[in-house]
Amino acid sequence: MRANGVSTSSIIYCMNFYNKKLESNLTQLRKETVTGQYSDFGVNFGSKVSDILGLSQENQHIKNMRDSNNLAKVRLSVSQESLKLIDKTYQNIRESIIISNEAGEKFDINFSEKSKEYLKYMTDLVNTTLNGSYLFAGNNTSEKPLQDYFAKDSPAKKSFDKILDDFLTNNSKDKKLNIADMNSNQMAEFIDKLEQFFLDNDYWDKNWSNASYQNIKQNINGSDVIDVSVNANIDGIRRLALCSVIGIELIGKDISPESREVISTKMFNHISKGLEDINKHHSLLGISEKSIDEVNLFLEKKETIIETYVTKTIGIDKYKTIMTLEDIINKIDISYAITAKINKLSFLKVL
């Protein structure tokens, strides 16, 4: 039997090639051990790959939708809290009117000052921002929704002064009428005229509001679209502004008891209507928040089902993988040991 010689360099080359293949498998198995999934499930599952990728994309879409819904929930929550505080402001005005009626003229100046505080407070609430966006601006979120009545050259203040001046001029006879001289009928007529202006969209948009009438919409599940904001153009905000202006500009002007009674009655009426509108919009925002909670719960369950299926489909047998990993490490150790011994037998070493 004839024996053929094999060079040590050839053996070493083969051993190195074998080691590289083992190291490649080692890297792949280590990755699979960490992730719990096949490193290349396309090779293992063939035609199922498109289904798995589709489900993974669907899950990512669900996560994005839930994140978007959660941001909308924050907007709804802050908006509802602001409406609660506006409701409280209405309550404070009502209490102040009652105290004013009991105290008579002594409380008029104090009530006028309090009305300034109420209007400033409401303006701050309506101009609340969240992540740089105005909550009560409708979909015009970059514009401050409510004008400052006390700002220099305020269009809201100027417009009131003109309405008042026109009314006093039109009702003057021998001498120009002033607020203190207005009788109860004139006071009632003037307040009714103010109401018409404040509830007129053209007047409100020109002098008070920069807000859009279109609220922010949220597609909560891919098909259902709901409102997730309220704007500064609602009646509840207009009537609170009206009540505050009446308190600032009319009460405390040495008016007659009859005119004061007219003002109280009119303001109580506006407070009642304003509270009703604020509570209505607060409830609508609450319904939207509940809808998002229900949708998010459904999306969470759907996401869990998909994740479970995908994990089971592309998941590895960790015990089997670890055993294979240990086996490869042993083979690599043995291979390097053999290679080292062959190197010692090399003819080149002898030389």
C-alpha positions in Angstrom: 0.0 0.0 0.0 1.4 3.4 -1.1 1.3 6.3 1.3 1.1 9.9 0.0 2.7 12.7 1.9 0.7 15.7 3.1 2.4 19.0 3.9 1.9 20.5 7.3 1.1 23.9 5.7 -1.8 22.3 3.9 -3.1 20.9 7.2 -2.7 24.2 8.9 -4.5 26.0 6.1 -7.5 23.6 6.4 -7.5 23.9 10.2 -7.6 27.7 9.9 -10.4 27.5 7.4 -12.3 25.2 9.8 -11.6 27.6 12.8 -13.0 30.6 10.8 -16.2 28.6 10.1 -16.6 27.7 13.7 -16.0 31.3 14.8 -18.7 32.5 12.4 -21.1 30.0 13.8 -20.1 31.0 17.3 -20.9 34.7 16.6 -24.3 33.7 15.1 -25.2 31.5 18.1 -24.1 34.2 20.6 -26.4 36.7 18.9 -29.3 34.2 19.0 -28.7 33.5 22.6 -29.0 37.2 23.5 -32.0 38.1 21.2 -33.8 34.7 21.7 -34.5 34.7 17.9 -32.9 33.2 14.8 -30.2 35.6 13.5 -31.4 35.1 9.9 -35.0 33.8 10.2 -35.3 34.2 6.4 -33.1 31.1 5.9 -35.0 29.1 8.5 -38.6 30.0 7.5 -38.6 30.7 3.8 -42.1 31.6 2.6 -43.2 32.6 6.2 -40.8 35.5 6.2 -43.2 37.9 4.5 -45.9 37.1 7.0 -43.5 37.6 9.9 -42.3 41.0 8.5 -45.9 42.1 7.9 -46.8 41.3 11.5 -43.7 43.1 12.8 -44.6 46.2 10.8 -48.2 46.0 12.1 -46.9 45.8 15.6 -44.7 48.9 15.1 -47.7 50.7 13.6 -49.7 49.8 16.8 -47.0 51.1 19.0 -46.8 54.4 17.1 -50.6 54.7 17.3 -50.6 54.1 21.1 -47.8 56.7 21.5 -49.8 59.2 19.5 -53.0 58.4 21.5 -51.1 58.9 24.8 -49.9 62.3 23.7 -53.5 63.2 22.9 -54.6 62.0 26.3 -52.1 64.4 27.9 -53.7 67.2 25.9 -57.2 66.1 26.9 -56.2 65.9 30.6 -54.6 69.3 30.8 -57.5 70.9 28.8 -60.0 69.3 31.2 -58.1 70.7 34.2 -58.1 74.2 32.6 -61.9 74.0 32.1 -62.3 73.0 35.7 -60.4 76.1 36.8 -62.5 78.2 34.4 -65.6 76.7 36.1 -64.1 77.7 39.4 -63.6 81.2 38.2 -67.3 81.4 37.3 -68.2 80.2 40.8 -65.9 82.9 42.3 -67.6 85.6 40.2 -71.0 84.5 41.3 -69.9 84.6 45.0 -68.4 88.0 44.5 -71.7 89.3 43.0 -73.7 88.0 46.0 -71.2 89.7 48.4 -71.4 92.9 46.4 -75.2 92.9 46.5 -75.1 92.5 50.3 -72.4 95.1 50.8 -73.9 97.6 48.3 -71.7 100.4 47.0 -68.9 99.7 49.6 -67.9 96.6 47.6 -68.2 98.0 44.1 -64.5 99.0 43.8 -63.3 95.7 45.3 -65.5 93.8 42.9 -64.1 95.7 39.9 -60.5 94.8 41.0 -61.5 91.2 41.5 -63.0 91.2 38.0 -59.6 92.2 36.6 -58.0 89.3 38.4 -60.7 86.9 37.0 -60.1 88.1 33.4 -56.3 87.9 33.8 -56.6 84.4 35.3 -58.9 83.2 32.5 -56.6 84.7 29.9 -53.6 82.8 31.3 -55.6 79.5 31.4 -56.8 79.9 27.8 -53.3 80.7 26.7 -51.9 77.5 28.3 -49.3 75.7 26.3 -48.2 72.1 26.1 -45.0 71.1 24.4 -45.0 74.6 22.8 -48.5 74.3 21.4 -51.5 76.4 22.6 -54.2 74.1 24.0 -57.2 76.4 23.3 -56.1 77.6 19.8 -57.9 74.9 17.9 -55.7 73.6 15.1 -54.0 77.0 14.9 -51.6 75.8 17.7 -48.8 78.3 17.1 -51.0 81.4 17.7 -51.8 82.7 21.2 -55.6 82.2 21.3 -56.8 85.0 23.5 -56.0 88.7 23.4 -54.8 90.4 26.6 -57.5 93.0 27.5 -55.0 94.9 29.6 -52.2 95.1 27.0 -51.2 98.4 25.4 -53.4 99.2 22.4 -55.5 96.1 23.1 -58.2 95.7 20.4 -60.5 94.2 23.0 -60.3 97.2 25.3 -60.6 99.7 22.4 -63.6 97.9 21.0 -65.4 98.0 24.3 -64.6 101.7 24.7 -66.1 102.4 21.3 -69.2 100.4 21.9 -69.8 102.2 25.2 -69.1 105.6 23.7 -71.4 105.0 20.8 -74.2 103.9 23.1 -73.8 106.9 25.4 -73.7 109.2 22.5 -76.8 107.7 20.9 -78.7 107.9 24.2 -77.7 111.5 25.0 -80.1 114.4 25.0 -79.2 117.8 26.4 -75.8 116.6 27.6 -73.7 113.5 26.9 -74.9 110.5 29.0 -72.3 108.8 31.3 -72.4 105.4 33.0 -73.4 106.8 36.4 -76.5 108.5 34.8 -77.7 105.3 33.0 -81.1 104.2 34.2 -81.9 100.5 34.6 -83.5 100.2 31.2 -80.5 101.7 29.5 -78.1 99.5 31.5 -80.1 96.4 30.5 -80.1 97.5 26.8 -76.3 98.2 26.9 -75.5 94.8 28.4 -77.7 93.1 25.9 -75.8 94.9 23.1 -72.5 93.8 24.6 -73.8 90.2 24.6 -74.6 90.5 20.9 -71.1 91.7 20.2 -69.3 89.1 22.3 -71.3 86.3 20.7 -70.8 87.6 17.1 -68.0 85.7 15.5 -66.7 88.6 13.4 -66.4 90.8 16.4 -64.9 88.1 18.6 -62.3 87.1 15.9 -61.3 90.7 15.3 -60.9 91.9 18.9 -60.5 88.9 21.2 -59.5 85.6 19.6 -56.8 84.2 17.3 -58.1 80.6 17.8 -59.3 78.4 15.0 -62.9 77.1 15.2 -61.6 73.8 14.0 -60.4 71.6 16.9 -57.5 69.2 16.7 -58.5 65.7 15.5 -57.0 62.4 16.4 -57.3 59.2 14.4 -57.3 56.8 17.4 -57.4 53.4 15.7 -57.0 53.9 12.0 -60.6 54.7 11.3 -62.3 56.6 14.1 -61.5 60.3 14.3 -62.3 62.3 17.4 -61.8 65.8 18.8 -59.0 66.1 21.3 -59.1 69.8 22.0 -61.4 72.7 22.7 -60.9 76.3 21.3 -61.2 79.8 22.8 -64.3 80.5 20.7 -66.8 78.6 22.8 -69.6 80.4 24.6 -68.3 79.6 28.0 -65.1 81.5 27.4 -66.8 84.4 25.7 -69.4 84.8 28.5 -66.7 84.8 31.2 -64.9 87.5 29.3 -68.1 89.4 29.1 -68.9 89.1 32.8 -65.3 90.2 33.7 -65.5 93.3 31.4 -68.9 94.2 32.9 -67.4 93.9 36.4 -64.3 96.0 35.4 -66.0 98.7 33.4 -69.5 99.2 34.8 -69.5 98.3 38.5 -67.8 100.9 40.7 -68.9 103.8 38.5 -71.3 105.2 41.1 -74.3 103.6 39.4 -77.8 103.6 40.8 -79.1 100.6 42.9 -81.5 99.8 40.1 -78.7 99.6 37.6 -76.6 97.5 40.0 -79.5 95.1 40.3 -79.8 94.9 36.5 -76.1 94.1 36.2 -76.3 91.4 38.9 -79.3 89.7 37.2 -77.7 89.9 33.7 -74.4 88.5 35.1 -76.1 85.7 36.9 -77.8 84.8 33.6 -74.4 84.8 31.7 -72.7 82.8 34.5 -75.4 80.1 34.3 -75.1 79.8 30.5 -71.3 80.0 30.6 -71.1 77.2 33.2 -73.4 75.0 31.2 -71.2 75.4 28.1 -68.0 74.8 30.0 -69.4 71.7 31.6 -70.6 70.5 28.2 -67.2 70.8 26.6 -65.5 69.3 29.7 -67.8 66.2 29.3 -67.0 66.0 25.6 -63.3 65.9 26.3 -63.9 63.3 29.0 -65.7 61.1 26.4 -62.8 61.5 24.0 -60.4 60.5 26.8 -62.5 57.4 27.6 -62.6 56.5 23.9 -58.8 56.6 23.7 -58.5 54.4 26.9 -60.8 51.8 25.3 -58.9 51.8 22.0 -55.5 51.7 23.7 -56.6 48.7 25.7 -57.7 46.9 22.5 -54.4 47.9 20.8 -52.4 46.6 23.7 -54.1 43.2 23.6 -53.6 43.0 19.9 -49.9 44.0 20.2 -49.4 41.2 22.9 -51.0 38.6 20.6 -48.9 39.5 17.7 -45.7 39.6 19.8 -46.4 36.2 21.3 -47.0 34.7 17.8 -43.9 36.2 16.3 -41.7 35.3 19.3 -42.9 31.7 19.1 -42.4 31.5 15.4 -38.9 33.0 15.1 -37.8 32.1 18.6 -35.0 29.6 19.3 -34.7 26.7 21.7 -32.3 28.4 24.1 -31.2 25.2 25.9 -30.3 23.6 22.5 -28.6 26.7 21.4 -26.5 27.0 24.5 -25.4 23.3 24.2 -24.5 23.9 20.6 -22.6 27.0 21.6 -20.6 25.1 24.2 -19.8 22.3 21.7 -18.5 24.8 19.2 -16.3 26.5 21.8 -14.8 23.1 22.7 -14.2 22.3 19.0 -12.4 25.7 18.6 -10.2 25.0 21.6 -9.3 21.5 20.3 -8.7 22.9 16.8 -6.3 25.6 18.1 -4.5 23.0 20.2 -4.0 20.7 17.2 -2.9 23.5 15.0 -0.3 24.6 17.6 1.2 21.0 17.7 1.3 20.7 13.9 3.2 24.0 13.8 5.8 22.4 16.0 6.2 19.6 13.5 6.8 22.0 10.6 10.0 21.4 8.5 10.5 25.1 8.6 10.8 24.9 12.4 13.5 22.3 12.1 15.5 24.6 9.7 
